[in-house]
């Protein structure tokens, strides 16, 4: 992620999200070092499997392969001049939380031989870190007061998405996918629907507000 941050121009929409995710990863690392996770191995495994989903989407786009549907709007509109930095940041968070986190919980459960419920404390701690950073992200990337008043559609657009709801949805999806682990065809159908639904929400978050 550090290499990507150095390579991409700052206004690039994926670069905006990448900077946000760097801050999250650094905060998770501090929490691990300070012993704030009940199960360090579970926390580190979940964090790594989580990050791999985002980096796989980056690699796919770089190789001209389609990334998962949840990530496509961000990669397609990453240079659109009518999309504001805060929209890029939240669209990336939407894709990563709404889709990738659910799958990362399932991946971690398989790897560690445990149930998703055994990872709930780690899941909640990561979610708490994201929530604590969301307010800072909005403050840093929100337009100034005059522009904010003019760009009233931004208020409505961003008010329609909630990190807490996305996190709750990811947990429910993870548990549902785990329950269907012995029914791969049904589980794959659910994964596809989840991917598409999160992608649709991301496309709405990236509605251009100027030409």
C-alpha positions in Angstrom: 0.0 0.0 0.0 2.9 2.3 0.7 4.3 1.6 -2.8 0.9 2.3 -4.3 0.6 5.5 -2.4 3.9 6.6 -3.9 3.0 5.6 -7.4 -0.5 7.0 -7.8 -1.2 10.8 -8.1 -3.0 12.1 -5.0 -6.3 13.1 -6.8 -6.7 9.5 -8.1 -9.8 8.1 -6.6 -8.3 4.7 -5.7 -5.3 6.6 -4.2 -7.7 8.5 -2.0 -9.0 5.2 -0.6 -5.6 3.7 -0.4 -4.5 6.5 2.0 -7.5 5.9 4.1 -6.8 2.2 4.2 -3.2 2.8 5.1 -4.3 4.7 8.2 -6.6 1.9 9.1 -3.9 -0.7 8.7 -1.5 1.3 10.8 -4.1 1.7 13.6 -4.8 -2.1 13.5 -1.0 -2.6 13.9 -0.8 -0.3 16.9 -3.8 -2.2 18.5 -2.0 -5.5 17.9 1.2 -4.2 19.4 -0.6 -2.8 22.4 -2.4 -6.1 23.1 -5.9 -4.7 22.4 -7.1 -7.8 20.5 -8.1 -10.8 22.6 -6.6 -13.2 20.1 -3.6 -11.8 18.2 -3.3 -14.7 15.8 -6.9 -14.3 14.8 -6.7 -10.6 14.5 -3.6 -10.7 12.3 -5.0 -13.4 10.1 -8.2 -11.5 9.6 -6.3 -8.3 8.8 -4.1 -10.1 6.2 -7.0 -11.9 4.5 -9.0 -8.6 4.5 -6.1 -6.7 2.9 -5.5 -9.4 0.3 -9.0 -8.8 -1.1 -8.3 -5.2 -1.8 -4.8 -5.8 -3.3 -6.3 -8.5 -5.5 -8.7 -6.0 -6.9 -5.8 -3.6 -7.5 -3.8 -6.3 -9.3 -6.8 -7.2 -11.5 -7.3 -3.6 -12.6 -3.6 -3.2 -13.3 -3.7 -6.4 -15.5 -6.8 -5.1 -17.4 -8.9 -7.8 -15.7 -12.3 -6.9 -14.2 -12.1 -6.5 -10.4 -15.0 -7.8 -8.3 -18.2 -5.9 -9.0 -18.1 -4.1 -5.7 -14.8 -2.5 -6.7 -15.6 -1.7 -10.4 -17.3 1.7 -9.9 -14.2 3.0 -8.0 -11.8 1.9 -10.6 -14.0 3.0 -13.5 -14.5 6.5 -12.0 -11.2 7.0 -10.3 -10.3 10.0 -12.5 -13.7 11.6 -12.9 -13.5 15.3 -12.2 -17.0 15.5 -10.9 -16.5 13.0 -8.0 -15.1 14.4 -4.8 -12.4 12.8 -2.6 -14.8 12.0 0.2 -17.0 10.0 -2.3 -14.0 8.0 -3.4 -13.0 7.3 0.2 -16.5 6.1 1.2 -17.0 4.1 -2.0 -13.8 2.2 -1.3 -14.8 1.6 2.3 -18.2 0.4 1.1 -16.6 -2.2 -1.2 -14.0 -3.3 1.4 -16.4 -3.5 4.3 -19.6 -4.6 2.6 -18.0 -7.3 0.5 -14.4 -8.0 1.4 -14.8 -8.1 5.1 -17.5 -10.8 5.0 -15.3 -13.0 2.8 -12.3 -12.4 4.9 -14.1 -13.6 8.0 -15.0 -16.8 6.1 -11.4 -17.2 4.8 -10.1 -16.7 8.4 -12.5 -19.3 9.8 -11.4 -21.9 7.3 -7.7 -21.1 7.9 -7.9 -21.2 11.7 -10.5 -24.0 11.9 -12.9 -22.0 13.9 -16.5 -20.6 13.6 -17.1 -16.9 12.6 -18.6 -16.4 16.1 -15.1 -17.1 17.5 -13.8 -14.1 15.6 -16.5 -11.7 16.7 -14.3 -9.8 19.2 -11.7 -9.3 16.5 -14.3 -8.3 13.9 -15.8 -5.8 16.4 -12.5 -4.3 17.2 -11.6 -3.7 13.6 -15.0 -2.2 13.1 -14.5 0.1 16.0 -11.2 1.3 14.5 -13.0 2.1 11.2 -15.8 3.9 12.9 -13.3 6.0 14.9 -11.5 7.0 11.7 -14.7 7.7 9.7 -15.4 11.0 11.4 -11.8 12.1 10.8 -12.0 11.1 7.2 -15.2 13.1 6.7 -13.7 16.1 8.4 -10.5 16.0 6.3 -12.2 15.4 2.9 -15.4 17.3 3.3 -15.6 20.5 1.3 -15.4 23.8 3.2 -18.5 25.5 4.5 -19.3 27.6 1.4 -18.8 24.8 -1.0 -20.6 22.4 1.2 -23.7 24.7 1.2 -23.6 24.9 -2.6 -23.0 21.2 -3.0 -26.1 20.2 -1.0 -26.5 17.0 -3.1 -23.3 15.8 -1.4 -25.0 16.1 2.0 -27.9 13.9 0.8 -25.7 11.4 -1.0 -23.3 10.7 1.8 -26.1 10.7 4.4 -27.6 7.7 2.6 -24.7 5.4 3.5 -23.7 4.2 7.0 -20.6 2.4 8.0 -22.4 0.8 11.0 -25.0 -0.7 8.6 -22.3 -1.9 6.2 -20.4 -3.6 9.1 -23.6 -5.2 10.4 -24.4 -6.4 6.9 -20.9 -7.9 6.5 -21.2 -9.8 9.7 -24.6 -11.2 8.7 -23.3 -12.2 5.2 -20.2 -13.9 6.8 -22.4 -16.0 9.0 -24.7 -16.9 6.2 -21.8 -17.9 3.9 -20.3 -20.0 6.6 -23.7 -21.7 7.2 -23.7 -22.6 3.5 -20.1 -23.8 3.3 -21.3 -27.3 2.5 -23.5 -26.1 -0.3 -21.0 -24.4 -2.6 -23.4 -23.6 -5.4 -25.8 -21.8 -3.1 -22.9 -20.0 -1.3 -21.4 -18.9 -4.7 -24.8 -17.4 -5.7 -25.0 -15.5 -2.4 -21.4 -14.2 -2.9 -22.3 -13.0 -6.4 -25.5 -11.2 -5.1 -23.5 -9.6 -2.3 -20.8 -8.4 -4.7 -23.4 -6.9 -7.1 -25.4 -5.2 -4.3 -22.3 -3.6 -2.8 -21.2 -2.5 -6.3 -24.6 -0.9 -6.9 -24.2 1.1 -3.6 -20.7 2.1 -4.6 -21.9 3.4 -7.9 -24.5 5.6 -6.2 -21.9 6.9 -3.8 -19.8 7.9 -6.8 -22.5 9.9 -8.5 -20.7 12.8 -10.2 -21.8 16.1 -8.6 -20.2 18.3 -11.3 -19.0 18.0 -14.9 
